[in-house]
Amino acid sequence: MHELKTWPHFYRAIIVGEKTFEIRKNDRDFKVGDTLVFKEFYPKADAAHGQPAGFSGRTCTVKIKYITDWEQVAGNVVMAIEKVQ
């Protein structure tokens, strides 16, 4: 299991099913079948929504379905992800 921070607009896209992939530096030796826990993170305060900078406390769990490094910056991978209910 890998816990990863993700910014709010990416988090929302994962939650609603629009974002079905993740591009990351492969510094954790990601593998097909691994679980990723995305933790919503605000890099700066969002005064309009009363959200201070930092973690919101919301999480989303996904499984890695496929991985490739084709055409990526050295050390990066693209992972196909599927939300876990």
Secondary structure as GFF3:
##gff-version 3
##sequence-region A 1 85
A	DSSP	beta_strand	2	6	.	.	.	ID=ss1
A	DSSP	alpha_helix	8	15	.	.	.	ID=ss2
A	DSSP	beta_strand	21	25	.	.	.	ID=ss3
A	DSSP	beta_strand	35	42	.	.	.	ID=ss4
A	DSSP	three_ten_helix	47	49	.	.	.	ID=ss5
A	DSSP	beta_strand	54	68	.	.	.	ID=ss6
A	DSSP	beta_strand	76	83	.	.	.	ID=ss7
###
